[in-house]
Amino acid sequence: MDENQQSIAEAKRLENLWGSEFGDQYVERNADVSAHRGTFWTPFCARHDIGSALEVGCNIGANLRWISDSLPAGRTYGIDINREAIARAHVEVPLANVVWAPAREIPFRERHFDLVFTMGVLIHQPDATLPLVLSEMVRCSRRLVFFGEYFSEDQEEVPYRGENGALFRRNYGRIFADMFPDWSLLERGFLPRSEGWDDVTWWLFQRP
Ligand SMILES: C[S@@+](CC[C@H](N)C(=O)[O-])C[C@H]1O[C@@H](n2cnc3c(N)ncnc32)[C@H](O)[C@@H]1O
């Protein structure tokens, strides 16, 4: 196997993990995480005049539920690799269009959305294909890219539910800025455990 084939094989290993019972169990554990999230997303959508949005790795729609309330009908989209999560998202957020796709191959055209974002999904991408996922998010965004992830100045792997190579704290803002130096950092923030989040650091970048 050459280096490129190895990268794709590692991405597929994690996609298969999330697509399996492991991902179904995540759906069960997190059925009830949405209630507090509106206090972040509703003002966020208004502040940035969001008219369309895509969440990469949306699970059952805990973010999309609030975004869909703020956007015109039919302008809220999600992709995920776990079919159980997608089925639940169709019930929980009926106005969102949620389809199966891997983050490294987003099935939408260039600059299709005002906002493309992740919440707790880049942390589950291997080094080998993280740049591919970020490039896909940039490709599909007309204006804004957002990611809320676990931060560490220097990369750290965190053991995750008995799996190796499945969760990484990184300085995602720096990685993005190094890859896309023309994009400007518009906002950065922190969503603490005390407000029902998971100590998530977020960055919002704007297209030049
Ligand atoms: C930790 S959960 C976060 C869910 C959601 N973003 C939230 O904030 O509640 C990670 C989600 O990303 C999905 N996922 C993980 N890797 C993916 C990939 N490579 N492509 C698409 N979805 C992926 C998983 O199936 C899961 O639904």
The ligand as a Tripos MOL2 file, in Angstrom:
@<TRIPOS>MOLECULE
LIG
   27    29     1     0     0
SMALL
NO_CHARGES

@<TRIPOS>ATOM
      1 C1        -19.0230   13.1890   18.6430 C.3       1 LIG1
      2 S1        -20.3310   13.0770   17.4730 S.3       1 LIG1
      3 C2        -20.8540   14.7930   17.3050 C.3       1 LIG1
      4 C3        -22.2740   14.9320   16.8400 C.3       1 LIG1
      5 C4        -22.7970   16.3430   16.5950 C.3       1 LIG1
      6 N1        -21.9360   17.1070   15.7350 N.3       1 LIG1
      7 C5        -23.0760   17.0950   17.8680 C.2       1 LIG1
      8 O1        -22.5070   18.1790   18.0780 O.co2     1 LIG1
      9 O2        -23.9260   16.6320   18.6460 O.co2     1 LIG1
     10 C6        -19.4840   12.7390   15.9630 C.3       1 LIG1
     11 C7        -20.4260   12.5310   14.7990 C.3       1 LIG1
     12 O3        -19.6640   12.5710   13.5910 O.3       1 LIG1
     13 C8        -19.9430   11.4520   12.7850 C.3       1 LIG1
     14 N2        -18.7120   11.1600   12.0560 N.ar      1 LIG1
     15 C9        -17.5330   10.7580   12.5760 C.ar      1 LIG1
     16 N3        -16.6080   10.6400   11.6030 N.ar      1 LIG1
     17 C10       -17.2330   10.9740   10.4510 C.ar      1 LIG1
     18 C11       -16.8080   11.0500    9.0960 C.ar      1 LIG1
     19 N4        -15.5570   10.7550    8.7570 N.pl3     1 LIG1
     20 N5        -17.7010   11.4320    8.1640 N.ar      1 LIG1
     21 C12       -18.9910   11.7400    8.5050 C.ar      1 LIG1
     22 N6        -19.4440   11.6770    9.7720 N.ar      1 LIG1
     23 C13       -18.5810   11.3140   10.7350 C.ar      1 LIG1
     24 C14       -20.3590   10.3690   13.7560 C.3       1 LIG1
     25 O4        -21.1660    9.3790   13.1680 O.3       1 LIG1
     26 C15       -21.1220   11.1850   14.8190 C.3       1 LIG1
     27 O5        -22.4600   11.3320   14.4660 O.3       1 LIG1
@<TRIPOS>BOND
     1     1     2 1
     2     2     3 1
     3     2    10 1
     4     3     4 1
     5     4     5 1
     6     5     6 1
     7     5     7 1
     8     7     8 2
     9     7     9 1
    10    10    11 1
    11    11    12 1
    12    11    26 1
    13    12    13 1
    14    13    14 1
    15    13    24 1
    16    14    15 ar
    17    14    23 ar
    18    15    16 ar
    19    16    17 ar
    20    17    18 ar
    21    17    23 ar
    22    18    19 1
    23    18    20 ar
    24    20    21 ar
    25    21    22 ar
    26    22    23 ar
    27    24    25 1
    28    24    26 1
    29    26    27 1
@<TRIPOS>SUBSTRUCTURE
     1 LIG1         1 GROUP 0 **** ****
